[in-house]
């Protein structure tokens, strides 16, 4: 029965996928097709925003985006991190100023893609944003797809399901569903939820149904037993997963806008109280919690914030509660559907190397616009792999040239580099990044590394203890971290800034030799004598 259901589910998803492409094609030129009025991407800073605009401008030039939709990229104001809620307020401010009317959101269909993170868990996409990461699909028009393209295609049909309002989605997940499943009748907001196994739910957020089709409670990263005890797991071991996709009607949008406006016009004093680095308001934590049936103001004050808990955040939460707690959050549990998270480097590698097993029914492929497209051992995207090169099993090559006698080990990601007679060890990411001053850095780290991890808390680098690596190579902490900076892998100055890509690749491989204790004194001293950068700084300088 399970096998038969799986076949039916896959057939449904495949047909939905094909229908979504047809909707997308119609959106490009059919006069009466209902499109989004706005598609707004949020970015962490102006440099990242400009990278997004370049991607969008290219698609506009090629007529790959609907001319009826206004595509906008908004960075956090003044380059400071204001949280996903602050970024949403910034969206409301922008639209109100564009529309210049007393009811700026009336009859407007608005798509917001929050994509302003640093991508710390997938550093190879920090500069261009995870939203424009490679996707294992060649589109029917011949293009290699990205996560952004998949969003636009999949969500095109949603616009016709609502008369007006806003759909907010998170830029690091792929949602596969049929828009016809959406019921737009709700009071305030509706959470798009998918049925997923409890093993997936315990690592994400889960909605608890109140029995009347609304969300009673949010259960974020709870244990499997807690989810069962709370009644969130059905008889098939499935939960209502929080996908990060939220529909808001115009009443709720106006209620939120009232917090930053006076007489229908954005008020700079109010805006600055809600959009700042001290309050750091979260869309998911601060806008949605008051809508759940079992929520209380007292508990709202205790909810974990996106940044630090401050007096400013507490004051904002009180005003948010008073403005929107009368609304509810409907639970739209869609099935069949699929949820794919791009949260970590390891998850990304598994996704692109296992497509033939898990997503072949959607025409996803292991090789997209690349050579050696009959080799099932590894995956590639927009890459050239020479006939004499050797690529290990379950590795992923993207936007790269692998030439002559080069070799790449098992379980690797090689991104944005040119290799010529180089040997990349197993289990690492090798990522080339050009700087605006025509220099290069090649970042190397382990496929399972967590760049957020702190040295004093046992952070690991390429499978070894980071602190022990530094000690073994007689490297002082001051050579790796600036004074006052936390000793995280994200901030560690481990990567040399070079005049050529070849030199940067060679230095990255010397760094790996240092992690396994095989670098000689000349290599170590040469490494320490060079200008070095971190994952964080190289992201900012790219």
C-alpha positions, 0 to 999 in steps of 0.5 A: 500500500505504501509503495502504491501511495508513493507512486500516486504521490510522485505522479501527482507531484510530477503533474503539478511540476509540469502544470507550474511550468505551464503557468510560468510560461503563460505568466510571461506573455498571456494578457489576462494571466494573474501575476504577482504585483510585487516580488520583493527579495530581502538581502543582508546588505547592499553588496548582496542586494546588488548581486541579486539585482544582477541576477534579476536584471539578466532574467529581465533582459532575456524575458524570463520574468513577467513584465507585469511584476515589479521585481525589487531587492531591498537590503537591511536599512543602513547595512545593519541586521534588523531581523526578518521582521524588520526586513518585512517592515521595510517591505511594507514601507517600500510598497507604501511609498511606491503606491502613495495612497491611503490604502497601499496594499489594497488589491495588491498581490505581493510575494516576499522572499526572505533571503538576507542571511549570511549562509553561514552553514553553506558558505560557498553561497554567502556572496551570491546568496543561497537563493541563487544556488545551483539546482539539479534541474535543466529547465524545459527552455534549456537553462540550468535552474537555480533555487530562485528560478524554482521559486518563481516557477512554483509560486506563479500559480499561487497569485491567482489563488488570492484576491490580495495579500502577501505571501512570505517564504524563506529563501532556503527551502524548496516547496513542491505542491499544487497551488490549487490546494490552497484555501484563501479563506482565513482571518489574518494569516494561513501557514502552508504546512506539509505532512512530513515524518516526525524525524524531519519535524524534530529538526525544524518547526511543527504546528499543533492543530487546534482541532478546528483548522487553526494553529494552536501552538508552535513547537520548534525543534522539539524532541520526537517524544515531546512532539508525540506527548503534545499530540502533534504526531498522527497515527502514521508518524507524520507532523504538520511541518512549518515550511516557512511559507505564510499567507497574510490577508490585507487586514493583517498587513494593514495592522502590521503597517499601522505599527510603523505609520501615522494616518496611512503614511510611514512614520520614520520615528515609529519605523526606527523603533521597530527596525533596528539592530537592538529589537531585531524583530523576527517575522516567524517568532514575533509576527506569528506567535501572537496569532496562535490560539494558545499564545499569551502575552506573558509567554510571548515575552519569553519566546527566544528572540532572533538576536539578543533579548532587549528592553527595545524588543520587549516594548515592540512585542507589546505593541505587536501583540496589541495590534495583531493578536485578534487575528488567527493563523489557519493551518493549510496542511497540503498533501501530497507535497515535498519539503526540501531544506538547503540548510547545510553544506552536507544537505546540499551535497546529499540533495544533488548527488542523490537526485537519481534515487529521490527525484528522477520522477521530476526530471532532476539530473546528476549532470546539468550543462556539463561534460561526462553526463553519463557518469553516475558516480558524481554530480556536476553543474555548469562544469567541464571535467577533462577525460583524464581527471578523476572525480570521487563518488558522491562529489559535486562539481559546480561552475568549475574546470577540472583539467589534466591529471586533477583528482577530487576525492569522495564526498566533496564539493568543488565550486568556482575553481579551475584545477590543473593537476591538483589533488583535492582530498575527500570530504572537503569543500573547495570554493573559489571567490574573486574579489572586486580588486581582481584578487582571489581567495579559495576557501577550504573547509570540511563537508560537515563543518559548522562555521558557527562553531566556537573553538573553545566549544570544540569546533572542528575543521576538516574533521579535526579539533580546530584548537589542536590544529592551531597548537600543532602548527604553533599558530597563535590565536592572534594570527587567526582572530582579531582582538575581541572577535569570537573564536568561530570558524566563520571568523577565522582568518585561514585563507590567503588572498592571492593574485591568481586562482592557481596560487589560491588553490595551492594555499588552500591545499597547504591549509589542508596539509596543516590540518593533518599535520603534514605541512613542513615549516616552510609551508607554515611560515609561508602561510602565516606571512601572507595576507589572510581572510576569513569566511566572514570577511571574504563574503563581504569583500567578494 
